[in-house]
Amino acid sequence: MNVFGSGFAWNAFALNLAVAAGAAFSVVLVAFLVALRVKMHRIVDIAWGLAFAAVALASYGMSAGYGDDGRRLLVTLLTVVWGLRLAGHLAWRGRGQGEDPRYERLLGRASGNRTWYAFRIVYLLQGALVWLVSLPVQAAAYETGAMSFLAWLGTALWLLGLTFETVGDRQLARFKADPANRGRLMDRGLWSWTRHPNYFGDFCVWWGIFLVACDAPAAAAATVIGPLVMSFLLIGGSGKALMERHMAERPGYAAYRASTSGFFPRPPRGPREGDTEAG
């Protein structure tokens, strides 16, 4: 039974799943080797975006002659642009800094070999998540029908997300670069509309990419796990929830939390007491 719709090359897609897994795990393996050399596991954050780009490029190559060329190119460009921008931003932001406290705390839990523990809990898990979240990217490359309005709606949502990420990251970087803001918390620009414009941006990007893969309803049903997992990571996993636990004791954060949306943007509510920073 063809669960993805008429003309979907199931056998080729099954092979793509394996190749995509190899692409994702190759990137995180290289990141692991680099991390051992520089003795810093925050390198894996850069590999996150690069691994998605690698999966998209591998899927584009593997799907030649199978899927609609327009959709193949579109979903590849959306994924690669997002992944490279994110990797570049994290590399720039982390330059000259030491280990991320998140990884120091995580490795502090290791009862045996810390290196093997890091490889299993950080790198292998990240590779698996990249493969799972990227399922819509992989499936979209094999859909044969012409793109419908859903693909363009998804592209518009992707663009909204990329804008939130890019503008929010730039606003925060400029704020932190000003010595006058030392010790203060960021509550300006997009950060006054949502406490996490970067995570909201990621959310829009991945639901947008999912919409590009939605022209075949069965394909959408089979790959919706991708954006759902990403949404969980952003809201309840290593994104918003973890960041807010870290920020909870900062002076002024309670007032910022009371006045500013936790995720989906909206105008700030009421006067804010003090200044705030997130992300």
N, C-alpha and C positions, 0 to 999 in steps of 0.2 A: 504493500500500500504506500502511495506517495503522500506523505503527511504534509508536504510543503506546497502542494499545488501542482497544476499541470506544467510539465516540462522541467521541473526541478531535478537537477542531476544529483540524486541521493548518493550514489557511489562516490562521485567526485567530491561531494561535500564531506562525506565520512573521512576521506583521505585528507581533506583540508583541515579537519579537526585535529588530526594527528600532527600535521605540519605546523599548524598554528601553535599547538602545545610545544613543539620543538623550538619554534621561534621565541615564544615567551620565556621558556626555561633557559634558552641560550643567553638571553639578555641578562636574566637575574644571576646566572652562573658567572658571567663575566663581571657583573657588579660585585658578586661575592669575592672573587679573586682580587679585584681592585681594592675592596674593603680590607681584605687581609693585608695587602701591601701597605695601605695608608693607615691601617689600624683605626678605621672609623666606619661604622655601619650606616651612617646617614646617607652614604652613597646609594643605598637601595631606593631612596626616595626619587632620585634622578632616574633610576632604571624603570620606575613605574610608568612614566609617560613614554619612554623609549620602547618598552616592551609592547605597549599597545600599537605604536607606530610599526614595529616589526611584524606584529600579527596582521595588521591591515595590509602591509606591503606583500607579505607572503600570500595572503588570501587573494589579493589582486592578481598576482602572478599565477597562482594555481587555478583561478577561475576563468582564465582566458579561453574564449570559445564556448563558455557555458552560460554565464549570466549576461544581463543587459549591460552594454558597455558604459552607458551614461551613469547608471546606478553604481556600477563597480568603481568608476573613477570618482564619483561624488563621495561615496562612503569612505573611500581610501583617503581622499584629500581632507575630509572632515576629521578623521581620526589622526592622521599624521600631523596636521597643523596643530590640533589640540595637544597631542603628545609631545611634540617638539617644543612648543611654547612652554608647557608645564616643566619639562625637563630643564630647559634653559633658565627659566625663572628660579627653580630650586637650586640649580648649580650656582647662579649668581648670588642668591640670597645666602647660601651656606659658605661662600668663599671666606677663607681665613678663620672660620669658626671650628670649634672642637666637636666632639661627639654630641649628638642630640640626646637630651636627658631622657627622652622616651626609651631609647635603646639601652641607655645605661640602666634604667630601672628594669627593663625587660631581661637583660642579661644577668642582672642581680638575682633573678629567680632561678637561674640554672643550677642544678644540683650536681651536674657532671661536667663534661667538656663544654666550655662556653662557645667555642667555635662551632662545634657540631650542633649545639642547641640553637645558635643564631641561624645556621643554614636551614635547619628544619622549620623553626618557628617563624622566621622572618622571610627568608628567600624562597623556599619551596612554597610556602603559603601564598606569597605574593605572585609567584608564577601561576599558581592554580587560579587565583582570583582574576588575574589578567585574562586567562583563557576563558573563564566563565563569563565575566562581564562583557567580553568581546564577541559573544555568540551572535548578536545582531549584525555586527560588522561582517562576520564570516558568512552568515546566511544571506545577507543582502547581496553579496558578490555573486551568488548563484541564482538569483531570481531572474527569470527571463522576460517577464512582462515589462512594458514601458512604465516609466515612473508616473505616478498619479499626484494629485494635490498633496497627499500625505508626505511625499518626499520633500516637497517644497515647504510644507508646514514644518517638517522636522528640521530642514536647513535653517529656517527662520528661528526656531527655538534654539538650535545649536549656536547661531550667531548671537542671540541674546545671552546665552550662557557664557560664551567666550568673551563677550563685552564685559559682563559682570566680573569675570575672573581677572581679565587684563586691567581694567580700570581700577578695580578694588585693590589688586596687588600694587599697582603704581601709586595709588593714593596712600596706602599704608607705608610703602617704602619712602615716599617723600616726607611723610609725617615723622617717621623714625629718624630720618636723616637730619632733621632740624634739632639742634641742641636745646632749643627752647622747650621742646616737647619731652625732654627726658623725665621719666617718672609719670608721665601723663598717659591717659588711655584714649585711643582713637575712636571718636564718635562723629566723624565728619564725612561728607560725601556719601558714597554708597553705604558706608559703615553706620550711617544714621538711619538707614532704611532696613538694614538687616545686620545682625551681629556676625554673619558669615557670608559675605558676598562671594567669596571664592568657592565655598562649598555649594552655595546655591547655583553658582555658575556651572560647576561640575554636574550637578543634578540636571540642569537644562540641557547641557551638552549630550549627556548619555540618553536621556529620553528623546532628544531630537534625533540622534543616530538611530535609535530604535524605530522611530516613525519612518525613517527612510527604508527600513526593512519590512514595513507593515503592509505592503501591497498584497501579499499573500497572507490571508488571515491565519492559516495554520502555521505559517512560518513565524508570525508574530506571537502566537500562543506558545510555540516551542522555544522561543528565544527571549521572552519577557523576563525570564529569570535574571538576565544580564543587568538591565537597569534597576530591577528590584534589589539585587545584591548591592549595586553601587549606591542606591538610595539608603539602604541600611548602613553601609559603611560611612556615608557622609553624615547621616543624622544620628544614628544610634551606636555606631562603632568607633572607628579611630578618628572620626572627624569632629563634628559639633559636640558630641557628648564628652569626648576626651578633652577637648580644648576648654570646655566650660568648667570641667572639674579642676583643670589647671588654673583657670582665671578666677575661680570663685572667691578667693580670699584677697584679691587685689582691691585696693582702695577705690571706691567709686563704681565698682563693677555691678553692685546691686542696683544702683540707680540706672545705670546703662541697661541692664537686663529688664528693668521695669518699663523703660521708655521705648525700647527698640525690639523689633520683631526678632524672634529666635532663628528664623530661617527664611520664610517667604517674605519678600520685601513689602513694606507698607510705610506710610509717613510716620515719623516718630510721634510718640504719644506723650503729651504733657512736658513740663520742664524737666531738664536733666540736672542732677546734682553732681557736679564734678566732671572730670574728663575720663574717657575710657579707651581701652585698646583691646583688640581681638586679633586672632590669627597669627 
